[in-house]
Amino acid sequence: MVISSDEYRESLNDGRIVYYRGKLVENVAEHLALKVPVNHASSIYDLQADQNYRGMTCYNDDKLGNISSFYRIPQNTEELMQRHDLIYETTRLGRGQFNIVKAIGTDAIFALMYVTKRIDEKYQTSYYENVMKFYRYAAENDLSLALAQTDMKGDRSLKPSEQKDPDMYVHIVKREKEGIYVSGAKAHTTQSIAANELIVIPTRNMGAEDKDYAVAFAIPANTKGITMFARPLKEVETVQNDKLSVIGRKNVEVETITVFDNVFIPNDRIFLNGECDFAGFLAMMFPTFHRFTALSYRAALGDFLIGTGKLLAEYNGVAGKSNIRRNLSVLIKYKETLKANAIAAAYKCSYDKSSKLAIPNIVYTNVGKLFANENYTEVIKNIVDIAGGMVATMPSYEDFGNSDEEKILLKFLTARDKSETLDRVKLFQTLREFISSFGALYLAGMIHAEGSIEASILELNRSYDYSGSIALGKYAAGIEDHL
Ligand SMILES: Cc1cc2nc3c(=O)[nH]c(=O)nc-3n(C[C@H](O)[C@H](O)[C@H](O)COP(=O)(O)OP(=O)(O)OC[C@H]3O[C@@H](n4cnc5c(N)ncnc54)[C@H](O)[C@@H]3O)c2cc1C
């Protein structure tokens, strides 16, 4: 059953411990700044209730009934394409800003389905059953999920068990008959404050000495011992009264440092408990699904930038100029390369019989993700080049609120045509927010989120099948007579 956005917002008033700028937050859904990411998340629920989008955002499952389409388990190319379209379109409907609360958690659940089948086979555990039970519970109750993979990591040259402080990686501190206790902290957990449940998985491969760090589980965000420290939402705080601002007042997500202090995890919520040889495998399978998601939402972000760039070029009167066409082609290349990689990853997916899952092609997924990481700054350079300096120096909304000043400013901010001036001002404002108060988040996010540049390079080197290329190299050099 899908729930309403009001029910969703109410569900977050559950005693969870969240700190924002040094203060304990009473109710995230009503907090001056945090309500913005909560409302952004809730827009996914609004789409489910909207008859224009119900067909895309809801899915009638034989066993679970009417559920969110994010919870649909992809079993073939067509269903992966539907997932791509779902993420792409919901991001467009969020004004080009990703809405993570159901996408990331289901990416993790799919990876867990795949990996736990293999753990169970080797160790006769029953983790797959636990994952499926959690999956059904989350789908049937239409829950929002956050995924905490990235540990604080301390000294990056040391393994988890070698750290001076053992809490640098989330780990098991006690095992009891009914479950385990975990401590440590995860970094950058997007929308944890807006999630009903947190899914925790390892961030790296581990050896026998790291056994207690090889742990995966799902737990309600209000569980005793969990504390979330939110980043400051500067991009929200600076535009609270700004009538020209849209995205900063509506479409922002927030990350937390998520601390686990002796948190109890009952047995049926545990998906990995010391099987260290599977930690790296799980750490790698989750990004395979999540980078497919990343290609889909980043393509939509590209679409937002293309539209903004094209409109500004037109209003500035330079749309047909060859230099501007070159700028726009960089934006188009960014979006369409990501989309093409997502489509290729869906078409060249593999099917896993045991978990009944279609897995996006790992090479196309990582090639696309790497391209997205490495070319983002180029995209920003080109859109700023199109926009001109007014994107930085335009007067504020207060000046536009005062009729005398507004009249003068609108006269001088006219470019191609007077009737377009206010729209031009709005585009400058949106882009200014995007490259300034959103800038640090997006710069780090586009380079690091869904795994760093190095993580994709490692994955490509690990999974690339060189055999055909080597055969061709030998054939071309005359080492072999035939391919
Ligand atoms: C906006 C945003 C949202 C995010 N959302 C989430 C989320 O929802 N859930 C989640 O789990 N994570 C999330 N992340 C985390 C993201 O996956 C990480 O930022 C990324 O994996 C890099 O890890 P790090 O930040 O610890 O950087 P580091 O690991 O410190 O990396 C910094 C640099 O050091 C290099 N490096 C690190 N270790 C080594 C080593 N041993 N040898 C050589 N080089 C090394 C890296 O390659 C990189 O160049 C998010 C990140 C951002 C920025």
The ligand as a Gaussian input file, in Angstrom:
#p B3LYP/6-31G(d) Opt

LIG

0 1
 C       26.931000      14.822000      -1.628000
 C       27.354000      13.451000      -1.219000
 C       26.389000      12.509000      -0.905000
 C       26.759000      11.230000      -0.482000
 N       25.788000      10.339000      -0.096000
 C       26.146000       9.157000       0.461000
 C       25.158000       8.275000       1.013000
 O       23.955000       8.535000       0.958000
 N       25.576000       7.131000       1.622000
 C       26.899000       6.793000       1.694000
 O       27.218000       5.735000       2.248000
 N       27.864000       7.605000       1.180000
 C       27.517000       8.766000       0.569000
 N       28.478000       9.601000       0.046000
 C       29.861000       9.205000       0.202000
 C       30.673000       8.964000      -1.059000
 O       30.421000       7.682000      -1.582000
 C       32.134000       9.168000      -0.624000
 O       32.307000      10.569000      -0.468000
 C       33.155000       8.603000      -1.559000
 O       33.083000       7.202000      -1.569000
 C       34.571000       9.050000      -1.126000
 O       34.812000       8.714000       0.223000
 P       35.313000       9.819000       1.251000
 O       34.405000      10.973000       1.191000
 O       35.528000       9.172000       2.568000
 O       36.694000      10.315000       0.661000
 P       38.114000       9.648000       0.843000
 O       37.980000       8.166000       0.891000
 O       38.824000      10.314000       1.945000
 O       38.781000      10.008000      -0.535000
 C       39.526000      11.203000      -0.764000
 C       40.620000      10.881000      -1.783000
 O       41.547000       9.940000      -1.221000
 C       41.681000       8.809000      -2.080000
 N       41.882000       7.631000      -1.215000
 C       41.164000       7.246000      -0.139000
 N       41.681000       6.116000       0.390000
 C       42.726000       5.777000      -0.364000
 C       43.685000       4.712000      -0.330000
 N       43.656000       3.789000       0.625000
 N       44.647000       4.684000      -1.291000
 C       44.700000       5.643000      -2.260000
 N       43.834000       6.671000      -2.349000
 C       42.863000       6.747000      -1.403000
 C       40.376000       8.755000      -2.874000
 O       40.533000       8.058000      -4.115000
 C       40.081000      10.231000      -3.069000
 O       40.818000      10.723000      -4.161000
 C       28.130000      10.885000      -0.401000
 C       29.099000      11.830000      -0.742000
 C       28.735000      13.100000      -1.137000
 C       29.807000      14.097000      -1.447000

